[in-house]
Amino acid sequence: MGNITQEQVLQALQDVYDPEIPFNVVDLGLIYGIEINDKKVKVKMTLTAVGCPMSYFLVEMVRDTIKEKIPEVEDVEVELVFDPPWTPDRMKPEVRKLLGL
């Protein structure tokens, strides 16, 4: 068991899909930052729309997935941020293409 890495967290989050757009939160560009302090992970993320009715569900999915995929993690904090606002430009190019953007 080594140190927890940002790459591990991003890999785990590729299993978390936005309930309204069939892509994961990493490919959609919703993850703004990851901080790791020993066995604690803090994720800064946004939503595709302020006031998204699925925000609580998505935050819980992020928290649960990290804990499930990376057993060394003892605590996960998810902070929703809206600055800078999310735009489709944050998506991976292949996702934008698939969505016709």
Phi, psi and omega in degrees: 000113179260196178287149176286135182244160175299324180299319178298316181295314179298320178299315179299319184289348175291350175267000180258114183256139174298132183292343183255335179238125188284053177224158182281163186294335178287309182295332178282349180079026181276346180270116182264337180185154178226126175243136179237125179231098183061250183252018180246137181239133174242127179245127171261124181218166178233183178237162179291337179214135175297137179081015178304126182293345181263011186301315181298316180300315182293318178299316178296320178298318178298310181300310183294320182294318179298314180296322182288317186278336182234087186303335180292340182288127179262330183212141178231128174247132177243121179251122175275128179232151180232017178227113004284152179297145178289141172224160177302341178297340180281345180291154172297143183307321182293329177289315178303318181296315179298328179273358180074029180257000000 
